[in-house]
Structures are given as structure tokens and as C-alpha cells.
Amino acid sequence: MIVMSISFGKNRLFEKKLNEQKEKIVKKWFDMTVESYPPDTAAFLKRQSDPFANPVGQTTSRRLSDLFDALMEGSDRDKIASILDPVIKIRALQAFAPSRAIFFVQGLKRIVRELFSDSEKSAVLVDLLHFESVIDSAGFIAFDIFMENREKMYHLKATEIRNRTLVAFERAGLMDAGDLDEPADGAPPSCSAPCA
């Protein structure tokens, strides 16, 4: 499924400027994205270029560049999702609210708008609005990925808490390991013997 196909206007000013300014755009986008972290973390992510010392910064930088290319090409949903996935997974594990975790996708709109003077904006308005709708589509994909990952994380936490509780009950002699029927679908176990 295509996120939204890109077909730029006849004068090609919009496409040309974005391609010429790609490095600058991606750098601003990266800076804006890492500024959502606490100041010390943001400074580290911007400063440290070693991928082993700073995997979050390197992943984010590389994926934003790839995402920019995919948006310019009008890539399909699966490609955009595969590019966003590592960045969103990182942010889903952290204490970000969903809106704050995915806002960086929408931030690209402001960066692109700032590239054009007021007189240029009228010449590229149709292309600009079209590109912004492509960015919106990528934002929806990012939200889906974020919620999917948060769901997995909460499920893992709930399973871990359940397992710790069951072990504590066993150690306290309140139930035997054989008293549990483990369902195949991953649902919480039920007691076959009366539970105390």
C-alpha cells in the first residue's frame, strides 16, 4: 500500500530545493528529535558520533535520513514502517507520552516550510501541502508502531509480575506448581485446585 505517491509540480522548485538541502534538513530534523530528550542526553546524542557509544543517536540519524528519502520517493507503508520501527521502539521503551514520542515525524513539516521564502511558498504551495500530507501518513504509521510496542512492553511486564507472584505463592506454600493450568494462548493461568 502506497503511503501517498509523490508527484511534484511542473516547475520542480520544491523537489529540487529539498534534494539540494537534504543534508541540512536531516541535520535539523535530528537536532529537533533529540531535543525531546533531557538536556544532558540530547547533548550527548548530538555530540557522540561513535555508533557503539551512542547507538540511539546513530540509529536515529541514519533512520531519519532513510525516512526523508522514503517520503520523497512516496514509498509504501511497509518500507516506511521498517525505517521508523527502530526509532519508535527506542522511544516506546522510554518514558515518552505517545504524542511526544512520535512528534518528531511532524516536526519535518516546519523544517521544510522554513526552507522557502514567502514568495517561494506561493509557487510551491500545492507540492508543500501534498508533502505535508505524506508526512502526516508517516506520523500515523509511527503511532501504530509506538502503540504496538507499548502493548508488547506492558504484556511482558504483566507476565513478569504474574510469574513473580506465582513463585512467591509457591515459596510461601500457598499453592503448588502443579496447581496451575498453563493456557496455550498466553492468558493468565487458572487454578485447577482451589486457590487460597
Secondary structure, 3 states (H helix, E strand, C coil): CECCCCCCCCCCHHHHHHHHCHHHHHHHHHHHHHCCCCHHHHHHHHHCCCCCCCHHHHHHHHHHHHHHHHHHHCCEHHHHHHHHHHHHHHHHHCCCCHHHHHHHHHHHHHHHHHCCCHHHHHHHHHHHHHHHHHHHHHHHHHHHHHHHHHHHHHHHHHHHHHHHHHHHHHHCCCCCHHHEECCCCCCCCEECCCCC
